[in-house]
Amino acid sequence: MAKSAINSTIMGKAYEFACIKALEKLLKNVRPIEIVDNNSLRIANERYNEISESDQKEMLKSALAGMKAIIEMEPRITEDGKDIIEVSLQPDNVAKDGGDIRDVLIIRRSIKWEIGISVKHNHAALKHSRLSSKLDFGNIWFGINCSDLYFKEIEPIFNKLKEFKGQKKLWSEIPNKFDTIYVPLLEAFKREFDFLYEKHPKEITKKLILYLIGSNGKDYYKMIHYKNNKTRIQPFNLFGTLNQETASKKPSRIIDKLLLPTKIIDLYFKENSKTTLILSMNNYWTISFRIHSAENHVEASLKFDIQLMGQPSDIFYYDVVW
């Protein structure tokens, strides 16, 4: 794994632990709190201890500011402080295998209520999906299998990558990689995406959004730590379960249920780019798909960095400066 990727993983896990520490500090005098001792917590603790003391202090400030803002939008966290509130970190395979991208869970079992938070360190990507000669993105994203023609088209591309991998080549050593690898793969992906959408327009529009920004049928908050003394809170209220008022308290901010897209307008190459496709949908949704290698050495797969570019006005973000 590349050094930058290792550092990114360490910082991300460390920030998860900072979030647990922040919740414990904010809630311990409000109600009984149980921090679930599991392998995810222990790994995050180890990563937190690996970073510098200054990074620890910065992360904790960020986490405290972000969690305080979420608590103000979720009065059920602090109402009626008699029952136990349970806080836990989910294992990584929950996101990989089941699509649940929430890292931190906050649960009150006595009222059968929970919220989840997807924690990010210095990036706001939606998901990092892969393409390979075997991965069926149609089945993974929409539950609709890709065609045999798609796999025939991409097979020569990934055969090249397998050959380069066997030669232990670096991506920097691949001649004309954009024209011989990236562009043909994106063109094949675009053709298959358009083909599947033409056959299943309603299913694909809905399931694509739920796959990319949903969390296995669960609403959640995304909390992003940025280096410039800022924490961004972004709620994804797809099903209307966030931001519920209690008998004694209303949320500090009102979070509307999201207006999801109902049709796809176009999928096209970003201007002057050989690595990025732009997906335009109605109701002001726009998503970018940037393909990249993610490693220094050639692997027999490529990764999408998927970003939400345009969005309806009812998706808002809230920046907390600390």
C-alpha positions as protocol buffer text, in pm:
chain_id: "A"
residue {
  index: 1
  type: MET
  ca { x: 0 y: 0 z: 0 }
}
residue {
  index: 2
  type: ALA
  ca { x: 123 y: 352 z: -83 }
}
residue {
  index: 3
  type: LYS
  ca { x: 259 y: 559 z: 205 }
}
residue {
  index: 4
  type: SER
  ca { x: -9 y: 829 z: 157 }
}
residue {
  index: 5
  type: ALA
  ca { x: -282 y: 563 z: 171 }
}
residue {
  index: 6
  type: ILE
  ca { x: -131 y: 420 z: 492 }
}
residue {
  index: 7
  type: ASN
  ca { x: -120 y: 766 z: 650 }
}
residue {
  index: 8
  type: SER
  ca { x: -476 y: 835 z: 539 }
}
residue {
  index: 9
  type: THR
  ca { x: -596 y: 508 z: 695 }
}
residue {
  index: 10
  type: ILE
  ca { x: -417 y: 582 z: 1024 }
}
residue {
  index: 11
  type: MET
  ca { x: -560 y: 934 z: 1042 }
}
residue {
  index: 12
  type: GLY
  ca { x: -908 y: 815 z: 956 }
}
residue {
  index: 13
  type: LYS
  ca { x: -906 y: 550 z: 1230 }
}
residue {
  index: 14
  type: ALA
  ca { x: -755 y: 793 z: 1477 }
}
residue {
  index: 15
  type: TYR
  ca { x: -1035 y: 1039 z: 1407 }
}
residue {
  index: 16
  type: GLU
  ca { x: -1293 y: 767 z: 1475 }
}
residue {
  index: 17
  type: PHE
  ca { x: -1142 y: 722 z: 1821 }
}
residue {
  index: 18
  type: ALA
  ca { x: -1141 y: 1099 z: 1877 }
}
residue {
  index: 19
  type: CYS
  ca { x: -1514 y: 1094 z: 1803 }
}
residue {
  index: 20
  type: ILE
  ca { x: -1571 y: 826 z: 2068 }
}
residue {
  index: 21
  type: LYS
  ca { x: -1371 y: 1028 z: 2321 }
}
residue {
  index: 22
  type: ALA
  ca { x: -1571 y: 1339 z: 2233 }
}
residue {
  index: 23
  type: LEU
  ca { x: -1905 y: 1165 z: 2282 }
}
residue {
  index: 24
  type: GLU
  ca { x: -1791 y: 1025 z: 2615 }
}
residue {
  index: 25
  type: LYS
  ca { x: -1684 y: 1371 z: 2732 }
}
residue {
  index: 26
  type: LEU
  ca { x: -2005 y: 1539 z: 2615 }
}
residue {
  index: 27
  type: LEU
  ca { x: -2247 y: 1278 z: 2753 }
}
residue {
  index: 28
  type: LYS
  ca { x: -2091 y: 1134 z: 3069 }
}
residue {
  index: 29
  type: ASN
  ca { x: -2255 y: 1398 z: 3292 }
}
residue {
  index: 30
  type: VAL
  ca { x: -2588 y: 1378 z: 3107 }
}
residue {
  index: 31
  type: ARG
  ca { x: -2671 y: 1008 z: 3113 }
}
residue {
  index: 32
  type: PRO
  ca { x: -2507 y: 666 z: 3161 }
}
residue {
  index: 33
  type: ILE
  ca { x: -2290 y: 591 z: 2858 }
}
residue {
  index: 34
  type: GLU
  ca { x: -2153 y: 254 z: 2750 }
}
residue {
  index: 35
  type: ILE
  ca { x: -1861 y: 247 z: 2507 }
}
residue {
  index: 36
  type: VAL
  ca { x: -1868 y: -93 z: 2337 }
}
residue {
  index: 37
  type: ASP
  ca { x: -1528 y: -260 z: 2368 }
}
residue {
  index: 38
  type: ASN
  ca { x: -1476 y: -433 z: 2035 }
}
residue {
  index: 39
  type: ASN
  ca { x: -1192 y: -488 z: 1789 }
}
residue {
  index: 40
  type: SER
  ca { x: -1282 y: -174 z: 1593 }
}
residue {
  index: 41
  type: LEU
  ca { x: -1245 y: 39 z: 1905 }
}
residue {
  index: 42
  type: ARG
  ca { x: -911 y: -120 z: 1993 }
}
residue {
  index: 43
  type: ILE
  ca { x: -771 y: -64 z: 1643 }
}
residue {
  index: 44
  type: ALA
  ca { x: -890 y: 298 z: 1642 }
}
residue {
  index: 45
  type: ASN
  ca { x: -731 y: 351 z: 1985 }
}
residue {
  index: 46
  type: GLU
  ca { x: -400 y: 210 z: 1859 }
}
residue {
  index: 47
  type: ARG
  ca { x: -406 y: 441 z: 1557 }
}
residue {
  index: 48
  type: TYR
  ca { x: -489 y: 740 z: 1779 }
}
residue {
  index: 49
  type: ASN
  ca { x: -186 y: 659 z: 1993 }
}
residue {
  index: 50
  type: GLU
  ca { x: 35 y: 642 z: 1682 }
}
residue {
  index: 51
  type: ILE
  ca { x: -26 y: 1003 z: 1578 }
}
residue {
  index: 52
  type: SER
  ca { x: 142 y: 1309 z: 1728 }
}
residue {
  index: 53
  type: GLU
  ca { x: 10 y: 1481 z: 2038 }
}
residue {
  index: 54
  type: SER
  ca { x: -69 y: 1793 z: 1834 }
}
residue {
  index: 55
  type: ASP
  ca { x: -273 y: 1586 z: 1587 }
}
residue {
  index: 56
  type: GLN
  ca { x: -457 y: 1424 z: 1878 }
}
residue {
  index: 57
  type: LYS
  ca { x: -548 y: 1763 z: 2024 }
}
residue {
  index: 58
  type: GLU
  ca { x: -662 y: 1892 z: 1685 }
}
residue {
  index: 59
  type: MET
  ca { x: -876 y: 1585 z: 1619 }
}
residue {
  index: 60
  type: LEU
  ca { x: -1036 y: 1600 z: 1962 }
}
residue {
  index: 61
  type: LYS
  ca { x: -1126 y: 1968 z: 1915 }
}
residue {
  index: 62
  type: SER
  ca { x: -1276 y: 1883 z: 1577 }
}
residue {
  index: 63
  type: ALA
  ca { x: -1468 y: 1586 z: 1714 }
}
residue {
  index: 64
  type: LEU
  ca { x: -1604 y: 1780 z: 2012 }
}
residue {
  index: 65
  type: ALA
  ca { x: -1727 y: 2060 z: 1787 }
}
residue {
  index: 66
  type: GLY
  ca { x: -1888 y: 1820 z: 1540 }
}
residue {
  index: 67
  type: MET
  ca { x: -2050 y: 1593 z: 1797 }
}
residue {
  index: 68
  type: LYS
  ca { x: -2187 y: 1890 z: 1989 }
}
residue {
  index: 69
  type: ALA
  ca { x: -2355 y: 2013 z: 1670 }
}
residue {
  index: 70
  type: ILE
  ca { x: -2506 y: 1668 z: 1603 }
}
residue {
  index: 71
  type: ILE
  ca { x: -2632 y: 1641 z: 1962 }
}
residue {
  index: 72
  type: GLU
  ca { x: -2810 y: 1976 z: 1916 }
}
residue {
  index: 73
  type: MET
  ca { x: -2982 y: 1838 z: 1605 }
}
residue {
  index: 74
  type: GLU
  ca { x: -3070 y: 1509 z: 1778 }
}
residue {
  index: 75
  type: PRO
  ca { x: -3243 y: 1584 z: 2112 }
}
residue {
  index: 76
  type: ARG
  ca { x: -3306 y: 1215 z: 2177 }
}
residue {
  index: 77
  type: ILE
  ca { x: -2937 y: 1180 z: 2263 }
}
residue {
  index: 78
  type: THR
  ca { x: -2977 y: 1390 z: 2575 }
}
residue {
  index: 79
  type: GLU
  ca { x: -3349 y: 1373 z: 2669 }
}
residue {
  index: 80
  type: ASP
  ca { x: -3455 y: 1181 z: 2982 }
}
residue {
  index: 81
  type: GLY
  ca { x: -3106 y: 1100 z: 3106 }
}
residue {
  index: 82
  type: LYS
  ca { x: -3185 y: 781 z: 3298 }
}
residue {
  index: 83
  type: ASP
  ca { x: -3137 y: 500 z: 3047 }
}
residue {
  index: 84
  type: ILE
  ca { x: -2804 y: 393 z: 2901 }
}
residue {
  index: 85
  type: ILE
  ca { x: -2681 y: 532 z: 2571 }
}
residue {
  index: 86
  type: GLU
  ca { x: -2457 y: 291 z: 2382 }
}
residue {
  index: 87
  type: VAL
  ca { x: -2176 y: 415 z: 2157 }
}
residue {
  index: 88
  type: SER
  ca { x: -1981 y: 186 z: 1927 }
}
residue {
  index: 89
  type: LEU
  ca { x: -1755 y: 172 z: 1623 }
}
residue {
  index: 90
  type: GLN
  ca { x: -1862 y: -57 z: 1341 }
}
residue {
  index: 91
  type: PRO
  ca { x: -1613 y: -294 z: 1177 }
}
residue {
  index: 92
  type: ASP
  ca { x: -1496 y: -203 z: 825 }
}
residue {
  index: 93
  type: ASN
  ca { x: -1647 y: -514 z: 669 }
}
residue {
  index: 94
  type: VAL
  ca { x: -1999 y: -388 z: 752 }
}
residue {
  index: 95
  type: ALA
  ca { x: -1954 y: -118 z: 488 }
}
residue {
  index: 96
  type: LYS
  ca { x: -1774 y: -348 z: 245 }
}
residue {
  index: 97
  type: ASP
  ca { x: -2013 y: -641 z: 267 }
}
residue {
  index: 98
  type: GLY
  ca { x: -2344 y: -484 z: 361 }
}
residue {
  index: 99
  type: GLY
  ca { x: -2326 y: -125 z: 239 }
}
residue {
  index: 100
  type: ASP
  ca { x: -2361 y: 32 z: 585 }
}
residue {
  index: 101
  type: ILE
  ca { x: -2111 y: 318 z: 574 }
}
residue {
  index: 102
  type: ARG
  ca { x: -2180 y: 448 z: 926 }
}
residue {
  index: 103
  type: ASP
  ca { x: -1869 y: 434 z: 1145 }
}
residue {
  index: 104
  type: VAL
  ca { x: -2010 y: 552 z: 1478 }
}
residue {
  index: 105
  type: LEU
  ca { x: -2341 y: 424 z: 1617 }
}
residue {
  index: 106
  type: ILE
  ca { x: -2531 y: 598 z: 1898 }
}
residue {
  index: 107
  type: ILE
  ca { x: -2807 y: 374 z: 2035 }
}
residue {
  index: 108
  type: ARG
  ca { x: -3077 y: 395 z: 2303 }
}
residue {
  index: 109
  type: ARG
  ca { x: -3212 y: 43 z: 2318 }
}
residue {
  index: 110
  type: SER
  ca { x: -3482 y: 135 z: 2571 }
}
residue {
  index: 111
  type: ILE
  ca { x: -3669 y: 334 z: 2303 }
}
residue {
  index: 112
  type: LYS
  ca { x: -3541 y: 133 z: 2003 }
}
residue {
  index: 113
  type: TRP
  ca { x: -3366 y: 434 z: 1854 }
}
residue {
  index: 114
  type: GLU
  ca { x: -3029 y: 491 z: 1694 }
}
residue {
  index: 115
  type: ILE
  ca { x: -2839 y: 727 z: 1468 }
}
residue {
  index: 116
  type: GLY
  ca { x: -2517 y: 669 z: 1279 }
}
residue {
  index: 117
  type: ILE
  ca { x: -2229 y: 891 z: 1173 }
}
residue {
  index: 118
  type: SER
  ca { x: -1994 y: 840 z: 880 }
}
residue {
  index: 119
  type: VAL
  ca { x: -1661 y: 986 z: 991 }
}
residue {
  index: 120
  type: LYS
  ca { x: -1417 y: 1126 z: 734 }
}
residue {
  index: 121
  type: HIS
  ca { x: -1071 y: 1277 z: 774 }
}
residue {
  index: 122
  type: ASN
  ca { x: -1004 y: 1553 z: 524 }
}
residue {
  index: 123
  type: HIS
  ca { x: -1212 y: 1413 z: 236 }
}
residue {
  index: 124
  type: ALA
  ca { x: -1580 y: 1397 z: 139 }
}
residue {
  index: 125
  type: ALA
  ca { x: -1592 y: 1111 z: -112 }
}
residue {
  index: 126
  type: LEU
  ca { x: -1912 y: 910 z: -122 }
}
residue {
  index: 127
  type: LYS
  ca { x: -1778 y: 561 z: -194 }
}
residue {
  index: 128
  type: HIS
  ca { x: -1465 y: 406 z: -342 }
}
residue {
  index: 129
  type: SER
  ca { x: -1611 y: 148 z: -577 }
}
residue {
  index: 130
  type: ARG
  ca { x: -1385 y: -65 z: -795 }
}
residue {
  index: 131
  type: LEU
  ca { x: -1395 y: -192 z: -1151 }
}
residue {
  index: 132
  type: SER
  ca { x: -1226 y: -517 z: -1250 }
}
residue {
  index: 133
  type: SER
  ca { x: -1265 y: -800 z: -1500 }
}
residue {
  index: 134
  type: LYS
  ca { x: -1484 y: -991 z: -1254 }
}
residue {
  index: 135
  type: LEU
  ca { x: -1670 y: -721 z: -1057 }
}
residue {
  index: 136
  type: ASP
  ca { x: -2026 y: -670 z: -1177 }
}
residue {
  index: 137
  type: PHE
  ca { x: -2097 y: -306 z: -1094 }
}
residue {
  index: 138
  type: GLY
  ca { x: -2456 y: -341 z: -1216 }
}
residue {
  index: 139
  type: ASN
  ca { x: -2529 y: -617 z: -967 }
}
residue {
  index: 140
  type: ILE
  ca { x: -2344 y: -442 z: -682 }
}
residue {
  index: 141
  type: TRP
  ca { x: -2497 y: -98 z: -741 }
}
residue {
  index: 142
  type: PHE
  ca { x: -2846 y: -178 z: -872 }
}
residue {
  index: 143
  type: GLY
  ca { x: -2905 y: -551 z: -832 }
}
residue {
  index: 144
  type: ILE
  ca { x: -2910 y: -579 z: -1215 }
}
residue {
  index: 145
  type: ASN
  ca { x: -2638 y: -784 z: -1385 }
}
residue {
  index: 146
  type: CYS
  ca { x: -2408 y: -630 z: -1644 }
}
residue {
  index: 147
  type: SER
  ca { x: -2421 y: -776 z: -1994 }
}
residue {
  index: 148
  type: ASP
  ca { x: -2178 y: -1031 z: -2134 }
}
residue {
  index: 149
  type: LEU
  ca { x: -2078 y: -771 z: -2394 }
}
residue {
  index: 150
  type: TYR
  ca { x: -1952 y: -539 z: -2120 }
}
residue {
  index: 151
  type: PHE
  ca { x: -1724 y: -807 z: -1975 }
}
residue {
  index: 152
  type: LYS
  ca { x: -1594 y: -893 z: -2325 }
}
residue {
  index: 153
  type: GLU
  ca { x: -1512 y: -527 z: -2384 }
}
residue {
  index: 154
  type: ILE
  ca { x: -1319 y: -478 z: -2061 }
}
residue {
  index: 155
  type: GLU
  ca { x: -1138 y: -814 z: -2065 }
}
residue {
  index: 156
  type: PRO
  ca { x: -845 y: -698 z: -2288 }
}
residue {
  index: 157
  type: ILE
  ca { x: -796 y: -389 z: -2068 }
}
residue {
  index: 158
  type: PHE
  ca { x: -766 y: -588 z: -1748 }
}
residue {
  index: 159
  type: ASN
  ca { x: -554 y: -853 z: -1918 }
}
residue {
  index: 160
  type: LYS
  ca { x: -301 y: -574 z: -1984 }
}
residue {
  index: 161
  type: LEU
  ca { x: -314 y: -475 z: -1619 }
}
residue {
  index: 162
  type: LYS
  ca { x: -261 y: -836 z: -1508 }
}
residue {
  index: 163
  type: GLU
  ca { x: 42 y: -855 z: -1735 }
}
residue {
  index: 164
  type: PHE
  ca { x: 185 y: -530 z: -1593 }
}
residue {
  index: 165
  type: LYS
  ca { x: 115 y: -653 z: -1241 }
}
residue {
  index: 166
  type: GLY
  ca { x: 307 y: -974 z: -1313 }
}
residue {
  index: 167
  type: GLN
  ca { x: 599 y: -761 z: -1429 }
}
residue {
  index: 168
  type: LYS
  ca { x: 572 y: -559 z: -1102 }
}
residue {
  index: 169
  type: LYS
  ca { x: 544 y: -235 z: -1295 }
}
residue {
  index: 170
  type: LEU
  ca { x: 464 y: 101 z: -1141 }
}
residue {
  index: 171
  type: TRP
  ca { x: 178 y: 307 z: -1281 }
}
residue {
  index: 172
  type: SER
  ca { x: 431 y: 578 z: -1363 }
}
residue {
  index: 173
  type: GLU
  ca { x: 601 y: 331 z: -1600 }
}
residue {
  index: 174
  type: ILE
  ca { x: 289 y: 258 z: -1810 }
}
residue {
  index: 175
  type: PRO
  ca { x: 308 y: 441 z: -2146 }
}
residue {
  index: 176
  type: ASN
  ca { x: -9 y: 620 z: -2265 }
}
residue {
  index: 177
  type: LYS
  ca { x: -205 y: 481 z: -1971 }
}
residue {
  index: 178
  type: PHE
  ca { x: -482 y: 738 z: -2010 }
}
residue {
  index: 179
  type: ASP
  ca { x: -551 y: 652 z: -2374 }
}
residue {
  index: 180
  type: THR
  ca { x: -492 y: 276 z: -2349 }
}
residue {
  index: 181
  type: ILE
  ca { x: -642 y: 202 z: -2005 }
}
residue {
  index: 182
  type: TYR
  ca { x: -848 y: 482 z: -1850 }
}
residue {
  index: 183
  type: VAL
  ca { x: -1045 y: 614 z: -2148 }
}
residue {
  index: 184
  type: PRO
  ca { x: -1139 y: 272 z: -2302 }
}
residue {
  index: 185
  type: LEU
  ca { x: -1251 y: 147 z: -1959 }
}
residue {
  index: 186
  type: LEU
  ca { x: -1462 y: 457 z: -1892 }
}
residue {
  index: 187
  type: GLU
  ca { x: -1612 y: 435 z: -2239 }
}
residue {
  index: 188
  type: ALA
  ca { x: -1711 y: 71 z: -2180 }
}
residue {
  index: 189
  type: PHE
  ca { x: -1851 y: 162 z: -1838 }
}
residue {
  index: 190
  type: LYS
  ca { x: -2051 y: 449 z: -1989 }
}
residue {
  index: 191
  type: ARG
  ca { x: -2197 y: 229 z: -2265 }
}
residue {
  index: 192
  type: GLU
  ca { x: -2302 y: -36 z: -2014 }
}
residue {
  index: 193
  type: PHE
  ca { x: -2445 y: 220 z: -1773 }
}
residue {
  index: 194
  type: ASP
  ca { x: -2650 y: 377 z: -2053 }
}
residue {
  index: 195
  type: PHE
  ca { x: -2766 y: 31 z: -2168 }
}
residue {
  index: 196
  type: LEU
  ca { x: -2880 y: -70 z: -1819 }
}
residue {
  index: 197
  type: TYR
  ca { x: -3053 y: 263 z: -1762 }
}
residue {
  index: 198
  type: GLU
  ca { x: -3243 y: 233 z: -2090 }
}
residue {
  index: 199
  type: LYS
  ca { x: -3378 y: -105 z: -1976 }
}
residue {
  index: 200
  type: HIS
  ca { x: -3442 y: -20 z: -1609 }
}
residue {
  index: 201
  type: PRO
  ca { x: -3468 y: 361 z: -1572 }
}
residue {
  index: 202
  type: LYS
  ca { x: -3666 y: 384 z: -1247 }
}
residue {
  index: 203
  type: GLU
  ca { x: -3481 y: 111 z: -1061 }
}
residue {
  index: 204
  type: ILE
  ca { x: -3137 y: 239 z: -1156 }
}
residue {
  index: 205
  type: THR
  ca { x: -3203 y: 603 z: -1067 }
}
residue {
  index: 206
  type: LYS
  ca { x: -3333 y: 519 z: -720 }
}
residue {
  index: 207
  type: LYS
  ca { x: -3089 y: 239 z: -638 }
}
residue {
  index: 208
  type: LEU
  ca { x: -2786 y: 434 z: -760 }
}
residue {
  index: 209
  type: ILE
  ca { x: -2848 y: 716 z: -513 }
}
residue {
  index: 210
  type: LEU
  ca { x: -2923 y: 475 z: -229 }
}
residue {
  index: 211
  type: TYR
  ca { x: -2602 y: 286 z: -307 }
}
residue {
  index: 212
  type: LEU
  ca { x: -2380 y: 592 z: -339 }
}
residue {
  index: 213
  type: ILE
  ca { x: -2506 y: 805 z: -51 }
}
residue {
  index: 214
  type: GLY
  ca { x: -2733 y: 569 z: 139 }
}
residue {
  index: 215
  type: SER
  ca { x: -2625 y: 344 z: 421 }
}
residue {
  index: 216
  type: ASN
  ca { x: -2806 y: 16 z: 370 }
}
residue {
  index: 217
  type: GLY
  ca { x: -3148 y: 172 z: 426 }
}
residue {
  index: 218
  type: LYS
  ca { x: -3036 y: 396 z: 716 }
}
residue {
  index: 219
  type: ASP
  ca { x: -3023 y: 773 z: 744 }
}
residue {
  index: 220
  type: TYR
  ca { x: -2699 y: 915 z: 883 }
}
residue {
  index: 221
  type: TYR
  ca { x: -2476 y: 1216 z: 936 }
}
residue {
  index: 222
  type: LYS
  ca { x: -2145 y: 1261 z: 760 }
}
residue {
  index: 223
  type: MET
  ca { x: -1886 y: 1439 z: 976 }
}
residue {
  index: 224
  type: ILE
  ca { x: -1570 y: 1560 z: 803 }
}
residue {
  index: 225
  type: HIS
  ca { x: -1258 y: 1688 z: 978 }
}
residue {
  index: 226
  type: TYR
  ca { x: -1070 y: 1952 z: 778 }
}
residue {
  index: 227
  type: LYS
  ca { x: -725 y: 2087 z: 855 }
}
residue {
  index: 228
  type: ASN
  ca { x: -833 y: 2452 z: 859 }
}
residue {
  index: 229
  type: ASN
  ca { x: -999 y: 2435 z: 1203 }
}
residue {
  index: 230
  type: LYS
  ca { x: -1332 y: 2332 z: 1054 }
}
residue {
  index: 231
  type: THR
  ca { x: -1566 y: 2037 z: 1099 }
}
residue {
  index: 232
  type: ARG
  ca { x: -1839 y: 1987 z: 841 }
}
residue {
  index: 233
  type: ILE
  ca { x: -2168 y: 1818 z: 932 }
}
residue {
  index: 234
  type: GLN
  ca { x: -2378 y: 1690 z: 643 }
}
residue {
  index: 235
  type: PRO
  ca { x: -2704 y: 1505 z: 713 }
}
residue {
  index: 236
  type: PHE
  ca { x: -2841 y: 1247 z: 468 }
}
residue {
  index: 237
  type: ASN
  ca { x: -3206 y: 1223 z: 562 }
}
residue {
  index: 238
  type: LEU
  ca { x: -3326 y: 991 z: 286 }
}
residue {
  index: 239
  type: PHE
  ca { x: -3598 y: 817 z: 487 }
}
residue {
  index: 240
  type: GLY
  ca { x: -3697 y: 1093 z: 729 }
}
residue {
  index: 241
  type: THR
  ca { x: -3565 y: 934 z: 1050 }
}
residue {
  index: 242
  type: LEU
  ca { x: -3314 y: 1204 z: 1148 }
}
residue {
  index: 243
  type: ASN
  ca { x: -3381 y: 1514 z: 1354 }
}
residue {
  index: 244
  type: GLN
  ca { x: -3681 y: 1388 z: 1553 }
}
residue {
  index: 245
  type: GLU
  ca { x: -3809 y: 1617 z: 1826 }
}
residue {
  index: 246
  type: THR
  ca { x: -3892 y: 1490 z: 2174 }
}
residue {
  index: 247
  type: ALA
  ca { x: -4172 y: 1575 z: 2413 }
}
residue {
  index: 248
  type: SER
  ca { x: -3954 y: 1833 z: 2584 }
}
residue {
  index: 249
  type: LYS
  ca { x: -3714 y: 1957 z: 2316 }
}
residue {
  index: 250
  type: LYS
  ca { x: -3696 y: 2048 z: 1949 }
}
residue {
  index: 251
  type: PRO
  ca { x: -3383 y: 2016 z: 1732 }
}
residue {
  index: 252
  type: SER
  ca { x: -3167 y: 2325 z: 1689 }
}
residue {
  index: 253
  type: ARG
  ca { x: -3199 y: 2295 z: 1309 }
}
residue {
  index: 254
  type: ILE
  ca { x: -3467 y: 2142 z: 1090 }
}
residue {
  index: 255
  type: ILE
  ca { x: -3343 y: 1877 z: 844 }
}
residue {
  index: 256
  type: ASP
  ca { x: -3580 y: 1814 z: 555 }
}
residue {
  index: 257
  type: LYS
  ca { x: -3624 y: 1474 z: 397 }
}
residue {
  index: 258
  type: LEU
  ca { x: -3425 y: 1460 z: 74 }
}
residue {
  index: 259
  type: LEU
  ca { x: -3584 y: 1508 z: -265 }
}
residue {
  index: 260
  type: LEU
  ca { x: -3427 y: 1224 z: -462 }
}
residue {
  index: 261
  type: PRO
  ca { x: -3375 y: 1224 z: -840 }
}
residue {
  index: 262
  type: THR
  ca { x: -3627 y: 1043 z: -1056 }
}
residue {
  index: 263
  type: LYS
  ca { x: -3439 y: 1033 z: -1386 }
}
residue {
  index: 264
  type: ILE
  ca { x: -3091 y: 1049 z: -1532 }
}
residue {
  index: 265
  type: ILE
  ca { x: -3023 y: 1324 z: -1784 }
}
residue {
  index: 266
  type: ASP
  ca { x: -2675 y: 1233 z: -1911 }
}
residue {
  index: 267
  type: LEU
  ca { x: -2347 y: 1058 z: -1834 }
}
residue {
  index: 268
  type: TYR
  ca { x: -2054 y: 1228 z: -2008 }
}
residue {
  index: 269
  type: PHE
  ca { x: -1680 y: 1289 z: -1990 }
}
residue {
  index: 270
  type: LYS
  ca { x: -1577 y: 1592 z: -1790 }
}
residue {
  index: 271
  type: GLU
  ca { x: -1437 y: 1861 z: -2018 }
}
residue {
  index: 272
  type: ASN
  ca { x: -1065 y: 1812 z: -2089 }
}
residue {
  index: 273
  type: SER
  ca { x: -1051 y: 1500 z: -1871 }
}
residue {
  index: 274
  type: LYS
  ca { x: -956 y: 1142 z: -1948 }
}
residue {
  index: 275
  type: THR
  ca { x: -1028 y: 1015 z: -1597 }
}
residue {
  index: 276
  type: THR
  ca { x: -1368 y: 1155 z: -1497 }
}
residue {
  index: 277
  type: LEU
  ca { x: -1730 y: 1103 z: -1595 }
}
residue {
  index: 278
  type: ILE
  ca { x: -2010 y: 1338 z: -1484 }
}
residue {
  index: 279
  type: LEU
  ca { x: -2357 y: 1204 z: -1411 }
}
residue {
  index: 280
  type: SER
  ca { x: -2634 y: 1463 z: -1439 }
}
residue {
  index: 281
  type: MET
  ca { x: -2980 y: 1391 z: -1293 }
}
residue {
  index: 282
  type: ASN
  ca { x: -3297 y: 1587 z: -1233 }
}
residue {
  index: 283
  type: ASN
  ca { x: -3378 y: 1763 z: -905 }
}
residue {
  index: 284
  type: TYR
  ca { x: -3030 y: 1922 z: -919 }
}
residue {
  index: 285
  type: TRP
  ca { x: -2823 y: 1609 z: -854 }
}
residue {
  index: 286
  type: THR
  ca { x: -2476 y: 1584 z: -1014 }
}
residue {
  index: 287
  type: ILE
  ca { x: -2215 y: 1318 z: -933 }
}
residue {
  index: 288
  type: SER
  ca { x: -1857 y: 1280 z: -1059 }
}
residue {
  index: 289
  type: PHE
  ca { x: -1685 y: 945 z: -1113 }
}
residue {
  index: 290
  type: ARG
  ca { x: -1305 y: 982 z: -1122 }
}
residue {
  index: 291
  type: ILE
  ca { x: -1111 y: 665 z: -1193 }
}
residue {
  index: 292
  type: HIS
  ca { x: -765 y: 623 z: -1044 }
}
residue {
  index: 293
  type: SER
  ca { x: -512 y: 358 z: -949 }
}
residue {
  index: 294
  type: ALA
  ca { x: -501 y: 411 z: -568 }
}
residue {
  index: 295
  type: GLU
  ca { x: -162 y: 234 z: -553 }
}
residue {
  index: 296
  type: ASN
  ca { x: 190 y: 297 z: -687 }
}
residue {
  index: 297
  type: HIS
  ca { x: 220 y: -54 z: -831 }
}
residue {
  index: 298
  type: VAL
  ca { x: -20 y: -171 z: -1099 }
}
residue {
  index: 299
  type: GLU
  ca { x: -311 y: -380 z: -974 }
}
residue {
  index: 300
  type: ALA
  ca { x: -567 y: -571 z: -1180 }
}
residue {
  index: 301
  type: SER
  ca { x: -844 y: -329 z: -1080 }
}
residue {
  index: 302
  type: LEU
  ca { x: -914 y: 44 z: -1076 }
}
residue {
  index: 303
  type: LYS
  ca { x: -1094 y: 257 z: -823 }
}
residue {
  index: 304
  type: PHE
  ca { x: -1366 y: 521 z: -852 }
}
residue {
  index: 305
  type: ASP
  ca { x: -1345 y: 832 z: -638 }
}
residue {
  index: 306
  type: ILE
  ca { x: -1713 y: 934 z: -637 }
}
residue {
  index: 307
  type: GLN
  ca { x: -1806 y: 1288 z: -532 }
}
residue {
  index: 308
  type: LEU
  ca { x: -2136 y: 1469 z: -494 }
}
residue {
  index: 309
  type: MET
  ca { x: -2096 y: 1784 z: -705 }
}
residue {
  index: 310
  type: GLY
  ca { x: -2446 y: 1924 z: -739 }
}
residue {
  index: 311
  type: GLN
  ca { x: -2729 y: 1862 z: -498 }
}
residue {
  index: 312
  type: PRO
  ca { x: -3078 y: 1983 z: -415 }
}
residue {
  index: 313
  type: SER
  ca { x: -3113 y: 2268 z: -168 }
}
residue {
  index: 314
  type: ASP
  ca { x: -3250 y: 2033 z: 100 }
}
residue {
  index: 315
  type: ILE
  ca { x: -2906 y: 1872 z: 133 }
}
residue {
  index: 316
  type: PHE
  ca { x: -2719 y: 2124 z: 341 }
}
residue {
  index: 317
  type: TYR
  ca { x: -2394 y: 2120 z: 528 }
}
residue {
  index: 318
  type: TYR
  ca { x: -2311 y: 2293 z: 851 }
}
residue {
  index: 319
  type: ASP
  ca { x: -1952 y: 2407 z: 915 }
}
residue {
  index: 320
  type: VAL
  ca { x: -1839 y: 2437 z: 1276 }
}
residue {
  index: 321
  type: VAL
  ca { x: -1523 y: 2641 z: 1331 }
}
residue {
  index: 322
  type: TRP
  ca { x: -1313 y: 2554 z: 1637 }
}
